[in-house]
Amino acid sequence: MKPIWRYIAPLVLAGCAATGNGAVRTLTQERAAQAIVVGTSTRADIAAAFGTASVTTFANGYELWLYQVGYAKAVDSVPYVNLVVSSADNKRELSILFDRNGVVKKYQLRE
């Protein structure tokens, strides 16, 4: 019989997801406040600091840039167990709202 890890390891390793250049992985609230200045930072500033984001554009001209880093746990795919334990505690998310002029209106870092 083959070891079970031979089958589980690829599933666990495939469970990583990220957007951007990886800077969000170690970003703290303090460092976010230094890198993102509401009313001053532009799209170019944010792209230089964090890389490519998932972008949502709204009809009013605003844009929401979303950077996510997460690691799925093996328990996420196990029925009933995933109701009690999930990988939600392994997710980090930085969302940045830009106004029509491409300047940061507000941002939120969820750790």
C-alpha positions in Angstrom: 0.0 0.0 0.0 1.3 3.5 -0.9 1.6 6.2 1.7 -1.4 8.5 2.0 0.8 11.6 1.9 1.6 10.8 -1.7 -2.0 11.7 -2.6 -2.6 14.4 0.0 0.6 16.5 -0.5 -0.2 17.7 -4.0 -3.7 18.8 -2.9 -2.3 20.8 0.0 0.4 22.4 -2.1 -2.1 23.3 -4.8 -4.1 25.1 -2.2 -2.1 28.3 -2.2 -3.6 31.5 -3.8 -2.2 34.9 -4.1 -2.5 38.2 -6.1 0.2 40.8 -6.4 3.9 40.5 -5.8 3.6 38.8 -2.4 4.1 42.0 -0.3 0.7 41.5 1.4 1.9 38.2 2.9 4.0 40.1 5.5 2.2 43.5 5.5 1.3 44.9 8.9 -1.1 47.7 9.7 1.8 50.1 10.4 3.6 49.3 7.1 0.3 49.6 5.2 -0.2 53.1 6.7 3.2 54.1 5.5 2.8 52.7 2.0 -0.8 53.8 1.4 -1.6 57.5 2.0 -5.3 58.3 1.6 -5.7 61.3 -0.7 -2.1 61.1 -2.0 -1.2 57.6 -3.2 -2.0 56.9 -6.8 -2.6 53.7 -8.8 1.0 53.8 -10.0 2.3 54.0 -6.4 0.2 51.0 -5.3 1.1 49.0 -8.3 4.8 49.6 -7.7 4.4 48.6 -4.0 2.1 45.6 -4.3 2.1 44.5 -8.0 -0.9 43.5 -10.0 -4.3 43.2 -8.3 -7.7 41.9 -9.0 -9.5 45.0 -10.3 -13.2 45.8 -10.2 -14.3 49.0 -11.9 -17.6 50.7 -11.0 -19.9 52.8 -13.2 -19.1 56.0 -11.2 -15.4 55.7 -12.2 -14.1 54.3 -8.9 -11.9 51.2 -8.9 -11.4 48.6 -6.2 -8.1 46.8 -6.2 -8.0 43.5 -4.2 -4.9 41.7 -3.1 -5.4 38.3 -1.4 -3.1 35.7 0.1 -4.5 32.5 1.4 -3.5 29.0 2.1 -6.1 26.3 1.9 -5.9 23.6 4.5 -6.6 19.9 3.7 -9.6 20.1 6.1 -11.4 22.5 3.7 -12.2 19.6 1.4 -13.3 17.2 4.1 -17.1 17.1 4.5 -18.4 18.1 8.0 -14.9 18.7 9.3 -14.8 21.9 7.2 -17.8 23.2 9.1 -15.8 23.3 12.3 -12.3 24.1 11.1 -11.4 26.1 8.0 -8.5 28.0 6.4 -10.2 31.4 7.0 -7.6 32.1 9.6 -4.9 31.8 6.9 -6.2 34.5 4.7 -4.9 38.1 4.3 -6.6 40.7 2.2 -5.8 44.2 1.2 -8.5 46.2 -0.6 -7.9 49.7 -1.9 -10.6 52.0 -3.3 -9.5 54.6 -5.9 -11.5 57.7 -6.9 -12.1 58.8 -10.5 -8.7 60.5 -10.6 -6.8 57.3 -9.6 -6.1 58.5 -6.0 -6.6 56.3 -2.9 -10.0 57.1 -1.3 -9.7 54.4 1.4 -8.1 51.0 2.1 -8.5 48.1 4.5 -6.0 45.4 5.5 -7.7 42.3 7.0 -5.3 39.9 8.7 
